[in-house]
């Protein structure tokens, strides 16, 4: 039933959002005004990896040394003023740019939210906890969006972060490191806050070790509200989300956790026979419950 009903809804959603945005290419900006902090020369150019036989088609981008944001805006008559920085996953080796990037931005557009896809630096050769460049990129991107909020008709107080898998880990770090400056300020944008107003974490990875929340995820009462999704049969295990949820609960941070019975890992928001394909509807309901989808405060 899930496949039949939600596939039809999914197709209708994308037909509507694509027609509304057919003439609008995303605005793309460099995250950094020059070279990114600590950037090193690389002999390998940015590229998409070949398709893998026998697995779902995903655009896998690697060798990213110049971080950018691609801003996908909803139709003006649907714009709520809310926006979300999207962190695609890929194990900090690649970025799933369509499955966990553009497709997510288009869904956000359909509910009146500006979707901003972060192309952060990959690959990394260090442990996730020690992987500083993506966190620098995410912090700077949050500030760049707020610096452009008036131009893009956005409410700077309704800017969230959304991440998948390794991107979920990055989103969680962004949501818990806003009080730490991880790069030297460069311009007026860096006077602005990099704290997300809410976080959406879809099958986040690397959040637990021996049943405890990893040290780099620093939950406090100032951590923004979170919506968290995982599948019971995810090989990267739902405990990654459960330990985060428990920490949020202990800190009295509003949070909602959905652990679906099946779906594995990397399902994005594409339709399937699994109930996990309903998470976008649940997330929209949660955003409404948090008053995120109200009209921009400037209107």
N, C-alpha and C positions, 0 to 999 in steps of 0.2 A: 504493500500500500504506500509506503514511504516513497519508493521509487516512482510510482505512477503520479501521485499527487504533487510531490515536490519537484519532480522533473518538469512538469507542466508549469509550475509556479516559477521555477528557475528560468525556463525559456522565456516566459512572459516578462520576467524581471529584466533579463538582459536585452530583449528586444526593445523594451521601453527605455532603458537607460542608454542603450547604444544609439537609438534614434534621437534621443535628446542631446547626445553629445557627439553625434556623427561629424559635425563641422568643427568640433573643438578638440584640438590636440592638447595634451597636457603641457603646462608651462614647466620647463625644466631649468633648474638653477644649480650651480655649484654650491656645495655646502660651505666650502672654504674660499676666501677671496684669493688665495694663492695656493701654495702647496699645503697639503694637510700636515698637521703636527707629526714630526718624526718620519715623514714620507721618504722613502728610499727609491732610487732609480731601479726599475725592473726591466729585464730584457723581454718579458712576455707581455704582449698586448692583451687588453680586455677582450674576452671572447665568450661565445656560447658553446657549451660542451655538446658533443654529438648526442643524438637521441639514444637512449638505452633500449635494446630490444626486450620485449616482453613486459615492459612496465608502462605506466601511464605517461602520456606525453607531457613533458614539463620543460620550459625554457630555463636551462641551468647556466647562469652567468658566473664567470670566475675572472681572476686577475684584475679585480677592481682596485685601482689606486687613486682615482679621482671621484670621491663621493658626490652624489647629486641627490636632489629631491625632484620628483615628478608630481606636479600638482594637478589632480583630476577634480574638476569642479562640477557640481550638480547644475541642472538648469536653474536659472535665476528665480523662477517662480516656486522652486522647491527648496531653495537654499535656507537651511535653518541657522546658519552661522557656526555650526559645530564643525570640527575638523579632527582628523586622526592621522598621526604619523604611523605608517605601516612598515614593519620590519620583516621582510621575507626570511624564511628559514633556509637551511642548507648545511648545517653542521659547521658553520664558520669556514666552509671550504668553497661553497657556491651559494648563489642566491636563486631561489625559485621565483623568477621575476613575473611569470604569468599566474601560476597557481596560487601563490601567496603574496602577490603584488598587485598587478593591474586588475585581475578579476575581483579582488577584494575592494579596490578603489571604486570599481564600477558598481559593486553592490552598495557601498556606502553612498555613492551618488544617488542611487535609487531611493534612499531614505532621507535624502536632503543633506548629506554630510560630505564635506570636501575630503577626499582621500589623497594622502600625500605619501608616495612610495619612496622610501629611503634606500638608495643604492649605497650600502656601506662597504668598507674595505674588507675584502677576502682575496685569497685564503689566509688562514692563520696557522702558524706552526706551534702555538703555545696553548696551554690549557685555557678553557673558557674563563676561569677566574682571573687569568693574567692577560686576557686579550683586551687591551686598552683602546686601540684605534676605533673599533665599532662603537664603543661607548662615547668616545670623543665626537664621532660623527653624529650620533643620536642626540647628544646634548646640544651641539651646535645647531642641528636641524630644528630642534624645538624652538630655539631662540630665533632662528631665521624666519620660521613661520610666524611667530609672534611679532617680529619686526615688520612683517608684510600683512598683518591681520587687517588693517584698515583698507589697504589697497585691494585685498581679496574678499572684502566684506565678511570677515570672520570675527567671531568673539574670542579674544585671547584667553578668556576664562573658561572656555569649553574646548580645549585642545587635549586630545587623548593620545595614547600610544597603543598599538596593536601589533602583536608579534606571534609568529608560528615557530615551533621547535627551537632551534638556536636563536631565531628572531624573537621567540617568546622569552628566552633567557635574557637577550639584550633589552627587550621591553621591560622586564622585571628589574634589571639593573638600572635602567633609565628612571624607573618609578621609585627607586630606593637610593639613588645616588645624587639627587638634585641638590643636596646640601654640600656636595663636594665638587670643586672645580677641577676637571681633569685635563685642562689645557690652559695656556696663557690667553687672557682676553685679547681680542684683535680689533674690535670696533664697538660701536654703540649697541649692536645686537647682543653682545655679551654682557650688557648691563641687565638684560631681561632674564626672567626665570626660565629654567629648563625643566621645571616640575610638570609632569603631565597632570591633568585634572581628573583623569580616570585611566585605567589600564584594562586591556582585553588580551588575555593570554590563551592561545589555542595550542594545545599539546606542547606546553613549554618544556624544554629539555634542561638538563644539568642543574636542577634546582635542589636536589637532595643528595646526601652522602650518608650512608649507614643509618638511614631513617631520620636524618636531621636536615634542616634547611642549611644550605651552604653559606659560608660566612659572607660572601660578597653580596648576598641579597639581604639588605639591612632594613628589615621591616620595623617601622615605628608608628606611633599614632599619627604622624604626618604623612604616611604613605597614602597615595590616592586610592579611592575605591577600585575594586577589581572584579572582573568577570572572567572566570577560568573554565576551560573546557578540556576534557581528555577522554580517551576511549579506554575501556577496561583492558582490552587486549593489545594495547600499544606496547611494542617491544621496548620502547624507552620508558615504560611504566607510569601509571597514573599517580604513583606515590610522589612524583615530581611536583604535581599540582596539589596533592593532598597536604604535604608538609607546608607548602606556601599558604594554603587556605587556613591551616591551623594557626600559623604565625599571624596571619591577618586577624583572625578571630581573637587571638590572645591580646593583640594590640588594639582591639575594638575598632578595626577598620572595616567598613561595609564591604562585603564580598559575596559573590554568588559562584558556586562550584557545580558544574555538570559533568558527571562521569557516565558516559554512555556505554552500553553493554558491548558494543563492537564497533569496528571502524578502523582499527589499526593506527598507523601513523601516516601523516602527510595527506590527509583527506581534503584539506583546504575547505572550500565551500561548494565543491562540485557535487552533483546529485549522486546518490547511491541507494542501495537497498538497506543501508544502516541508518538507525535513528540519529546518528551524529550529524546527518545532513540537515537537521533542523536547528542547529546551533545559531545560524544567522537570525532566525525568527526570535529565538530566546534572547539573543543579544539585543535586538531592536527593542524588545519589551523591557529589558533591563535599562537600556539607555533612556527610554521613556520614563521609567520609574525614577531615574536619577535626574530628570528634567534636563537632560542633555539635548534633546531634540526640539526644545522650544526655540522661538525666533531669536535672532541675535539681539543682544542687549542694546545695540546702537539703533535698532529699528523702532 
